[in-house]
């Protein structure tokens, strides 16, 4: 039996399309799009971010958590 392979949908980095040079930790609306409902950071393979922007998002989320702008956990 021959199985057909699914074509992978290529995800594009939204932050590259928005032409962002820097992800600001004070922009909680943008950062909350990269968090799950429990407060975990969504991985790059699910968001479609490029490596550069995923690192920026990670650092910005951690800074916002430290400043108290974003929660560590949502129970």
C-alpha positions, -999 to +999 in steps of 0.1 A: +000+000+000+012+034-009+007+061+017+005+097+007+025+121+027+009+153+039+025+185+028+037+206+057+022+240+060+050+265+061+044+289+090+057+324+086+070+345+114+044+371+123+070+393+139+090+394+107+059+403+087+053+431+112+089+442+107+097+443+144+133+449+154+127+446+191+100+428+212+092+451+241+085+435+275+059+462+282+037+451+253+017+425+273-010+421+246+015+409+221+033+387+246+002+371+258-004+357+223+027+335+229+015+321+262-008+291+268-039+294+290-018+281+319+010+307+313+036+286+296+056+299+266+044+283+233+073+267+214+086+279+181+073+250+161+038+259+171+039+296+167+060+297+135+084+323+148+119+325+134+147+317+159+157+353+164+122+365+173+115+334+194+145+343+216+133+379+218+098+368+228+113+344+255+134+371+270+106+397+269+082+373+286+107+365+313+113+402+319+076+410+320+071+382+346+099+396+367+083+430+366+049+416+375+033+424+342+026+388+332+018+359+356+042+329+361+012+306+363-025+308+357-043+284+380 
